[in-house]
């Protein structure tokens, strides 16, 4: 198994893996399949030195991918915070691929200038919530019934992990 930066030739496999999660309605808020063309700009927004997109290869096949996204519309004050997305191919699920990708992301975040990691996970996605909890992520937020699907609504849990100690400044220590 090898984790490497994704290249554009990987995009069809990345899209296939992503599309494999849409119908279950517990992993992504997309309700229709996406195309390679529709994901080109998204792919190109990832940069190896700041917001990488990685794939994990197993026996020459892409088993899964992890992407870093800028948090909250890439506002500069949030530069040290990144949102993670992890998707695993159906043929490789429950084999530790997500664990290895998340472990790698945590280890590499400081050299990317990232001090905080967040994951936005549907409350029904117990496997992903457990994965993040096992790596020290805590529940930082909860958005009830924020996603609407044919079968009803879904809550969103925001999991977070601070990678460096929090040192409050004087304005946060003494609120007005």
N, C-alpha and C positions, 0 to 999 in steps of 0.2 A: 504494500500500500504506500502510495506517495501523495502528499498534498502539494499542489503547485498552483501558481497563478493561472487563472483561466485565460485562454486565448479565444479569439473570435470563432475559430473552428469548433470550439466546445459548445457554442451557443445552442445548436440544435439539441444536444443531449441535456443541457441545462433546462431548456424550455420543456422538453419531454418529461423530465423529472418534476418540474413545477406543475405541469398540466396533470400529472398523475395524482395530485393532491386535491384538485379542484372539486371533484364530485363528492368527496366525503364531507365537505362543508365544516371541517373542524381545524383546518390548517391555514387557509387563505381566504380572504374576503372576495377574491375574484370568483365570479360565478360562471364564466365562460372561458374556454381555452384561449390561451394567448399564442401569438405567432412569433417566429424568430424575428421577423421584420419589426414587429411592435416592441421588441425588447432590445433592439440595437442601441438606441440612445441610453437606455438603462445600463446596458453592458458597458458602453463607452464612458459612462460616468464613474465607473470603478477605476481606481488607480492603485497600482501595487504599493506605492509609498505612503498612501493616506487612507484610502477606502478600498481595500483589495476585494477581489472576488476569487475565491479559491475553489478548485475541484479536488476531489480525492479519487485517485485512480486505483482500481484493483484489477489485476490481470488484464490491463489494457482497456478496461471499461470505466466510465465515470460512474462511481458509486453514489456520489452525493456532492453537494456544493454548499459553501457558506459565503455570504456576502455581508460586507460592512456598508451601512448607509449612514449618511450624515443625519444627525438627529434634528428634528423640528425645523425643517426647511433650510438647513445649512446656515443658520444664523451664527455669526462668528463667535458669540459668547458660548455657544454649544460645541465648538470645535473639538473639545476634549471628550465628548460623548458620542458614541456610535451605537446604532441599532444593528443587531445581528439578525440574519435570516439563515435558517438551515433547512435544507431539503435533501431527502435521501431517496434514491431509486427504489422502487418496490422490491426488486430482486436482492437488495442489500439491507433492507430494514431489519432492525433488531440484531445487528451484528457489531455494534459499537462504533459505527461510522460517525454518527452525530456526536458521540462522546469525544472521539479523536479530533474532530473538526473544532468543537467548542474548546477543548483543552489547548489546541494550537492557537486559536483566536485569543484566548486569555494570555497565553505566553507571549505572543507577538504584539499585543496591544501597546505596551509601553514604548516600543520602538516606532510605533505609528503615531505617537503623541496622544494616545487614548487613555483617559483616566477612569472613565465610566462606560460600562456596557449595559445596554438595555435590550430586552426581547419582548415583543408584543405577541402574546400567546392567547388563543381562545381558551376559556375556562374548561371547555370540554376536551381539550388536548392534554390529557393527563400525562402522557408519555413525555411530551416536551416540557411541561411544567416540572416534572420530576427530574428530567435531565438538567435543567437550569438550577433547580434547588440543590442537586448533588454537587454543583460547582460553585456553591456559595451565593447564588443569586437570591435576592429577597423580593417579596412583593412590594413594589413601590407605588403601584396604582391599580385601580379597578374601575372599569367603565361598563356599567350594567347595560345589557340589551343594546349595545352599540352597533351590532351587525344584524341585519335582517335577511333571513333566508326563507325559502319556501316553507320550511317546516317550523319556522319561528325565529326567535331572536337568539343571539349568542353574546355572552359577556366576554370582555377582553381584559386579560390580566397583564399588567406591565411589570416585568421582572427586571431587577437591576442589580448591578454589582459595581461597587467602587473598587478600583484597583490600587489607589493610593490613599493614604490617610486623609481624612477630611479635616482641614484646618479652617475653622470659621474666621471670617473677618469681622471687624468691629460692627459693621452694619447688620450682619445676621445675628450677632450675639445680643445686640440691644435693639429689638424691634421698636418702632415708634408707637 
